[in-house]
Amino acid sequence: MHCVIVGASHAAAQLIASLRQQGWTGPITLVGEETLLPYQRPPLSKAFLSGELSEEKLFIRPSQAYDKLDVDVKLGVKVQHINREHKQLQLSNGEQLSYDKLALCTGARPRPLPLAGAELPQVHYLRNAEDSKHIQHQLKAGCRVVIIGGGYIGLETAASLHKLGADVTVLEAAERILQRVTAPEVSHFYRHKHQREGVCIYENTQLECIKGEHKVDAVVTSDGREFPADMVIVGIGVVPNIELAEAAGLSTDNGIVVDEQGRSSDMDIFAAGDCCAYPHPKLKQMVRLESVPSANDTARIIAATLCNKPAPNIEHPWFWSDQYDVKLQIAGVNMAYSEYVLRGQPDEEQFSVWYFREGQLIAADCINRPKDFMAAKQVLKLKIPLTAEQLANETVELKTLIEECLEKSRAEAN
């Protein structure tokens, strides 16, 4: 049985390792459009962009590991078409590749900026290593950089470029940065943090165009303001790479739709990572999550399915972001939260926000509070019935609250 994996991504690297660990003895082929082996994406806007991490350290595994795992690696090659009837892939180098099982780990790409001037050579997106290198190459001391989008990728990039000596401005269309993913207190904390560091942030700012003939001169807003720029970086979200699946007639809906076993609408085609929408066992709904843990989880699900092994234990989602000396760790997903409470003080740069929906904890944002993050993961995993009122009382330690709740639950069970 030949398994072909399309996309040299986090999910692909995990799937290869998991298949061999679970006992897959058949041939494995990895087809990647980039010329690099699977590498870490999160450092691209952080340590790699700032020059603290070399390209060699980006790789998830060295090339020798793929030899040891007996993987046929084809890099710099694009899959152009899937022939489901004959189970064949048409590659951009003219080769045809047969498969028994196919895993699509094609990831996502930056959402394009629908603005005049966005095609200028100094306008960048940041999704792969080449993007990061292009930004580094054009960056000079005192370079005026305008970042469009105040999400995590935009803010992480702002912190990294400011560290390199750039004059950075962030323009956000929403009323506040991180509006879609955090409570107002977290948005305000990051806005003040960036401003103290010297980054300018403008919220509720709509754009008109990027001004310039052969190079970027400025970003123009709809109210006529001009922000001078030598470089523009766009971070307004991503879209899943599902075109290959769509052309093959697979079911898609904000991603390649797969079941709890990782299977698409074709029983021999699977999908993992940022490109797939799957039924999350903890969230009890279809989700498409853009994170390394999710990529690894969905890959492990496929490996277990293909090797006829028990399904792996999938935890609640978790994420992280590094900006300056601030580490944000997120447990759970705060979609449609109805209330939240704070522990700690934002002014002291150590606090956590706990999100509830219908009285049940669904997520926590923990800023420079690793113990709160671990506690939140435990509460979510064990479904410990902590209330907002209990968490708001900081005179009681989290460890004590959790122990009291567990003891109460045991007593009620008896």
Order of alpha helices (4+ residues) and beta strands (2+ residues): beta-alpha-beta-alpha-alpha-beta-beta-beta-beta-beta-beta-beta-alpha-beta-alpha-beta-alpha-beta-beta-beta-beta-beta-beta-alpha-beta-beta-beta-beta-alpha-beta-beta-beta-beta-beta-alpha-alpha-alpha
